[in-house]
Amino acid sequence: MRGRMWKLAIYLFLLGFILNLLGIVTHVVVSSFAKRWFGKPLPPAFTTDWFTYAWREFELSHVLFITLFIALAVVFIALAIGFPAAYVLARRNFNAKPVLLLLYFLPLLIPQMTYGIPLATTLYGFGVGGTVIGVILAVLVPMVPLAVFILLPFFEQISLNLEWSAQMLGASRLQIFRRILLPLMLPGILTAGLLVLVNTIANFELAFLLAGGGSQTLVVALYYNVFAGGVRPVYSIDAMAVIYMCTVMAVLLVALRFVRPTQMVFRLDGRRN
């Protein structure tokens, strides 16, 4: 009887959570298409003018370009740094390895505001605060460790005997990388790149602390327009929120199309084939 009550409580909690989430999302979506909506279950008329208004007044074409540029730059740099770092961590054993892994894990573990404020102060001191470069440098702090931890199990699943055999046959390190490691690591690179892309687009704290007038990402621009001074139609804010939600969902659907969660499997025994 007690087990059934626990199951019922869990099911009711999940049902309440899903209904609450659907209610919030549905309200925002309906409000973004509402011409006017006061005190009625549904708006009396619908329109798409708020999307046009939000696109023009909030300069969303520029904001989306900045968001895409920052996301792609972070993905490229995070993979360029994380690939060799993950290779070394997967292939080498040394005394300080657990400490180094812990240090890599800290930016993902602690709240971003904890280190974001001193990081922002430092970057503003060097004159890059409020610029696109400053946002990229700040967001790289958690994204590089994320790329390392995603790539690490993929390297561990590649047998070291393949590299030894290629070296015995006279292959150089560049040939081993181009003909062995890179083809075998393509699923890991794709997984890391897409997850870093999604997390960068959704990152708010670090982008908020470092963004300036011309370097705001979409989520930061949404926050500023919600709380900025002046009078803005709430329907246009909801339209902007829908655009942001659709952008993140589109990237997420692409990620799920090419990446299987079962690919991210860590080897627990610590042995290599």
Sequence and secondary structure as in RCSB ss.txt:
>XXXX:A:sequence
MRGRMWKLAIYLFLLGFILNLLGIVTHVVVSSFAKRWFGKPLPPAFTTDWFTYAWREFELSHVLFITLFIALAVV
FIALAIGFPAAYVLARRNFNAKPVLLLLYFLPLLIPQMTYGIPLATTLYGFGVGGTVIGVILAVLVPMVPLAVFI
LLPFFEQISLNLEWSAQMLGASRLQIFRRILLPLMLPGILTAGLLVLVNTIANFELAFLLAGGGSQTLVVALYYN
VFAGGVRPVYSIDAMAVIYMCTVMAVLLVALRFVRPTQMVFRLDGRRN
>XXXX:A:secstr
 HHHHHHHHHHHHHHHHHHHHHHHHHHHHHHHHBS  SSSSS S B SHHHHHHHHHTTHHHHHHHHHHHHHHHH
HHHHHHHHHHHHHHHH   TTHHHHHHHHHHHHHS HHHHHHHHHHHHHHTT TTSHHHHHHHHHHHHHHHHHHH
HHHHHHTS HHHHHHHHHTT  HHHHIIIIIHHHHHHHHHHHHHHHHHHHHH  HHHHHH  TT   HHHHHHHH
HHSSS   HHHHHHHHHHHHHHHHHHHHHHHHH  GGG    SS    
